[in-house]
Amino acid sequence: MSKQWEEYLPLEYRQQTVPPVYFEHHVDESVQAERTLGFDESGKRCFYRHRFSLTEERFDSEEFPIEVALYREIVLAWRIANFKWLKLKVYADRLDRCPQRVAVLPIEITEETLLQS
């Protein structure tokens, strides 16, 4: 995870972000969700990522149960030097039909305390 934290980070913000020195990773397989938190040298959160999928149980043409993905989301956030956050959200919906939709929302600069706690 050491270099993956900056995978989606836009180049123009790389010099402004506070790099994490350690990570906590949490997984809940029962709901197909995971969260990664990155912390700086003083123990303050400086990176946030969550990812999850929503599925639905259906039946295939032979009446066997299958799990169909309906929605996927990933949210990433990086703390910049002035204690604000860069936030990026990518989601995909209508995965069970055509056309599927994948959206990358524009980077936003926020002061969300949810990301700091």
ABEGO torsion letter per residue (X at the ends): XAAAAAAABBAAAAAABBBBABBBBBBBAAAGBBBBBBBBAAGBBABBBBBBBBBBBBBBAAGBBBBBBABBBBBBBBBBAAGBBBBBBBBBBGAABOBBBBBBBBBBBBABAAAAX
